[in-house]
Amino acid sequence: MKPAKFDYLNPDNIDQVLDCLAEYNDDARIMAGGLSFMAMINFRLIQPKVVIDISRLTELAFIRVKGGFVEIGAATTQADLKAWPDIDQKLPLVALALRHVGHFQTRSRGTVCGSICHAEPSSELPLSLATLGGEVILRSKKGERVLKASEFQIGMLANARHPDEMVYAVRFPVAKKGQGFAFNEIAERHGDFAIVAVAAVAEGNDVHIGVGGIADRPTVRKFGALTNEKLSEALNAFAWELRGDTDIHATAQYRRQLVRHLGQKTITEALANV
Ligand SMILES: Cc1cc2nc3c(=O)[nH]c(=O)nc-3n(C[C@H](O)[C@H](O)[C@H](O)COP(=O)(O)OP(=O)(O)OC[C@H]3O[C@@H](n4cnc5c(N)ncnc54)[C@H](O)[C@@H]3O)c2cc1C
């Protein structure tokens, strides 16, 4: 299929983006890398009157460390972040997750913020942002809002952005000394969206784990120091709570089993990496 007719805006600066969003609201739509956007517009799942292409806005292409966070601008590609020299030291969980995000070709156009805006429940970057307790910075002509990852992603392919707002950047907390990280997923082929993905951050005896691919958004849970038996019980209860469905990729039963198995493995690895 072909998209419905639209006007194309190739802005020179953020002000033009915000002016356009203020004028057109839901009738305007931002395109970043275009990887998910092009599929949606071609299938006419979205029919914006104006497409705002932010991929060439250099003022949005940044990775900077600020106030204990790594801030990543809306035009920064996943490949740019993967190649950032400080990623292993400052964002080790994201470094692990990025290996599972699509392929070299998709990462070289797909943006970090675009993936988080798209809010696909199996996506690795929204899962990492939620597990690390990261934030999303939104801008409109009225000013700036900052939402926690858990406030931003509100359902399958749904986020809390207002129609006149753009995501300006996302920010991940910088890894601290004494933290350990791990990330595992099962997908049909490497580079596919995860059937189930698990991210973990360990600190002392506590571990936060985030699970993607089951509920309609990443779900994060804190586990304290538990014996192996208690941990298995806790993971089993968590797996049932997530209420996975059966679809063409996997049964609900298989998804629950992955939460138990990958949960145990990822927690063990995160604790070993402290
Ligand atoms: C073959 C293939 C394999 C893939 N595999 C994976 C995978 O394994 N894991 C994974 O997570 N993803 C995967 N993807 C998706 C890919 O990672 C995309 O990067 C991602 O879905 C969207 O990023 P994008 O920059 O292309 O955003 P776009 O497609 O341009 O936009 C996506 C959505 O976000 C909105 N948006 C984008 N930027 C902003 C902004 N700054 N402010 C407000 N709204 C915005 C758009 O309007 C649109 O609704 C795959 C894609 C392909 C084609």
The ligand as a Gaussian input file, in Angstrom:
#p B3LYP/6-31G(d) Opt

LIG

0 1
 C       14.065000      -5.406000      10.240000
 C       13.829000      -4.671000      11.521000
 C       14.178000      -5.268000      12.707000
 C       13.972000      -4.604000      13.921000
 N       14.298000      -5.234000      15.082000
 C       14.121000      -4.591000      16.255000
 C       14.467000      -5.213000      17.490000
 O       14.952000      -6.338000      17.559000
 N       14.241000      -4.502000      18.623000
 C       13.712000      -3.240000      18.617000
 O       13.530000      -2.653000      19.677000
 N       13.377000      -2.642000      17.471000
 C       13.568000      -3.275000      16.298000
 N       13.215000      -2.653000      15.127000
 C       12.650000      -1.278000      15.181000
 C       13.760000      -0.235000      15.136000
 O       14.576000      -0.421000      16.254000
 C       13.300000       1.243000      15.138000
 O       14.417000       1.967000      15.449000
 C       12.325000       1.728000      16.124000
 O       11.156000       0.965000      16.140000
 C       11.860000       3.162000      15.799000
 O       12.920000       4.057000      15.711000
 P       12.948000       5.133000      14.550000
 O       13.982000       6.143000      14.881000
 O       13.034000       4.483000      13.227000
 O       11.528000       5.857000      14.758000
 P       10.376000       6.099000      13.707000
 O       10.033000       4.840000      13.006000
 O       10.682000       7.281000      12.851000
 O        9.194000       6.532000      14.709000
 C        8.562000       5.570000      15.528000
 C        7.411000       6.250000      16.281000
 O        7.903000       7.177000      17.231000
 C        7.473000       8.518000      16.933000
 N        8.638000       9.369000      17.186000
 C        9.915000       9.151000      16.775000
 N       10.731000      10.086000      17.290000
 C        9.935000      10.933000      18.008000
 C       10.201000      12.094000      18.794000
 N       11.437000      12.588000      18.940000
 N        9.164000      12.702000      19.419000
 C        7.910000      12.209000      19.296000
 N        7.601000      11.103000      18.573000
 C        8.598000      10.473000      17.938000
 C        7.019000       8.484000      15.485000
 O        6.024000       9.453000      15.223000
 C        6.475000       7.059000      15.377000
 O        5.186000       6.995000      15.921000
 C       13.409000      -3.293000      13.920000
 C       13.058000      -2.686000      12.703000
 C       13.249000      -3.353000      11.520000
 C       12.864000      -2.674000      10.251000

